[in-house]
Amino acid sequence: MRNQISDTNIPAHIAVIMDGNGRWAQKQGVKRIFGHQNAIEAVRNVTEGAAELGVKFLTLYAFSTENWERPKYEVDGLMTLLVNTIKDELPTLQKNNIKLTTIGEITGLPANAQEKLKSAIDLTSNNSGMQLILALNYSGKWDLVNAMNNLLKEGKTRIEPSDIDQHLSTVGIPDPDLLIRTSGEMRISNFLLWQMAYTELHFTEVLWPDFRKRDLYEAIISYQQRERRFGKTSDQVKA
C-alpha cells in the first residue's frame, strides 16, 4: 500500500482522534485501562510511519478537558500511563529525530506528568525531524476562549482572523491538512475547532489499539484522491 502514496502530496500536518480504546478492551473482556495500554503500540507505529513518509507535524488528541469526567480510576490510570510512556518512548523519539511539544492547559495535569513532559520536551527540543504534538487537557473551545481573553487583555477592540491565529496554542503550527478519527465515530469532539476549517476528514472503523501504518497509508491515499479547493472552483485550483 505504501507504493500507492505520492511523495509529492504528503499532508504536512496530520491530526488524530485516537478513539476506541475502551471498546477494544471490552471486546477482549478486560478493563478499559488495558485498552489504553495497548494503544501505545499504535502511537509508536503511526508516529514512526508518519515520520518515515515526511509528515512535518503529527497531533494526537491524547486527553481532552472533558475526559476528567471519566471514572477516577481510569483518569488516574491514564495519568500514570502518560508518565511511563513518555519515559519509555523518549529513546524512540530521539532515534527518529522527533521533536515533542504539547498543546492544552498543561498546568492542570498532575505534577509528575508535567515534570516528565517538560523533561522530554527539553531533551528533544533540538531535534529537526517531525514535530509530535500531544493535545493534553485540551479542547477547541478552551483554545478559542483563551485566545480571546488574551486579546482582550491586550486591549483589542477589533479582532481579525490573523489575531486569533497568533493567540491559539497552535501558533507557529500549520492547520491540519488531514484529520483521522478511529472507531467509526464521525465527529470532531471539540478538537482544533478553529484550525480545522478546511481540514480533510477521514473516518475509519478500526479501533485505535489496532491502528497501524497500513491504516495511516489508507487515510493518506484517500486524502490524495481529493481536490482541495478552499472555497475556489475546480477550474481555479487547476489553473
N, C-alpha and C positions, 0 to 999 in steps of 0.2 A: 504493500500500500504506500510505502514511503516514496517509491518511484513515480507515483501519480501526483506528487506535490510539486508545483512550480516554485523554484527557488527565487524567482523574481517577484513573487507576490505573497511573501510570508507576512502575516499580520504582525505589526511592530509590537502591539500590546494585546495580550490575551488576558481576560478576567474569567475567573471560575467560581461558580457557586457549588461548593462540594457537598452535595445532598445525598442522603440515603444511607448514612452510617447506621442509624437506628433500625431501619427496615432490614438492612443486611444482617445485623445481629439477630433480629427476630427470626429471620429465615434459618439461621444457624442454631436457634434455640438457646442463645446466650444473652447476657445482659448487654444493654446498649453501649456501655463503655468499651466492650470488646470490638464493636463496630468502629469506634473512633481509633482504637489502637491499630486495627487492621487497615485503616485508611492511610497510615503513614507510608506504606509501600506505594500507594497511588500517588501521593505527594512527591515522593522521591522519583518515581518513574516518569511522571509527567514533567517535573522540573528539569530532569536531565534531557528528556525528549525535546522540550521547548528550547532549551539552550543549544542542543545539537542542531536544530533547524535554523537558528539565528534569530529567534524571537528576542526582542530587546527588553520587554517588560512582561512579567507574569504576576498578576494579582490574585491572591487566593483569599476568599471570604472565609476566614478561619473561625471568627466568633463575633456575632452581632450584638448590639446593645439589647436586643430582645432575648437573646439566649440566656441572660441572667434569670429569666423566668422559669427555666427548666428546673427539675428536681435538684436539690443541693448536692446530693451525692454525685450526680452527673457533672455538674459545674465544677465541683472540686476535682473530680477525676480528669476533666478536660484541662484544668489549670496545671495539674501535676504532669499530665501528658505533654502539655506545651513546654514546660520547663525541661523535661527529659529529652524531648525531641530536638529542641534547639541544641542541647549539649551533644547529643548523639550525631546530629546531621551536620554539625559545623565542618568536620573534615571533608564531607562530600561537597559542601558549598565552596570550600577553599580549592578542592581538586578541580572543580568545574569553573573556577574564576567567577563565581556568582556573588553579587552584592546584595545583602539583605537589608531591607528597610521595612517600615511599618506605617500604616495609617490608622487613625482611630484615637480614642481617648485612652491612651496607654496608661496614664496615671490612675485609671480606675481598676487596673489589674493588680493582683497580689504582688507584694514587694519582690518576692523571689523571681517571679516571672518577668517583672520589669528589669531586674538585675541581669538575668540571663539574656534577655533581648538586647539590652544596651551593650553587653559584652560582645555578643555575636555581631551586632551592627558595627561596632568599633573595629572588630577584627577583620571584617570583610569590606570595610569602607574603601579600601584602595583597589579592590577587585574591579576589573574593567569589562567583565562579561555581562551576561543578562542580569537584570535587577529583579530580584524576587521580593514582592511586596505582600506582607501579611496584613490583612484587614482584621484588626483585633479591637473588640469593644467599639465596633464601627457601625454606623448607619448613615444612609444618604441624607436623611432629614437632619441628623446631628451635624453632618458636614456643612450643609447649607445654612442652618441656623448659626453655627459657629462663625461661618464666613460673614454673614450679615451683621452679627453682633460686633465683629472686629471692624467692619466697615463703618458702623455707627460710631464706634469709639474714635475712629479717625476723623469723624465729622462729615462724612459723606452725606450729601443731600440728594444727589442723583447717582444712581448706580448703573454702570454699563456691564454687559456680559463679561468683558475682559477683567473688570474689577473682581467679579465673583471667581473667575478662573484663578486669579492671583491670590485668593484668600482661602481656597479649598485645601484640604490636607494633601491633595494630589498635585499641588503646584510644581511645575517642572516635569511632570509626567504626562505624556500624551494621552488623550482619551482612548479608551479601549476600542480596538478595531473589531474584536470578536469576544462575545460572552458565551461561555459554555456552562450549561446547568445540567447536572446529572439527576437521575432517579425518576425522570418523566414529568416532574413538576414544571409548569410553564408560567413562571412569574419571576420578577427580579428582586423581590423580598428586601426592599429598602437598601439596595446596594448601588452605589455610584449613580444616583438618580440624575444629577446634572451631567455627569461625564458620559453617560450612555445615550445621549440624544440621537446619535447616528450609528450606534454600535450594531453590528450584525449579531443576531441571536441564534444559538444552536442548542437544541434540547435533545437529550438522549435518555433512553430508558435505563441505561447502565447505572447501577448503584455505585457511589463513589469508591468504596473499597475495591471494586472490580475494575475500575477505570485504569487503562494502560495506554502506552504510546499509540497503539493501533487506533484507539478511540480518539485520541488527540489528532492523529492523522486524518481520520474520517471527518472531524469537525473542520479542519483546515481545508480539506478538499471541498467540502460544502461551501465554505467561505469563498474559495477561489472561483467557484462557479457562479457567483453573484456579481451583479453590476452595482457598484456603489455610486449613487447619483448625487447625494447630499442636496436634494431639492431641485437639481437641474434635470433637463430632459436627457434621454439616452443619446440623442444626436450631439448635444453639447458636451457630454462626457467623452464621446468618441472623437470629437473634433481636435 
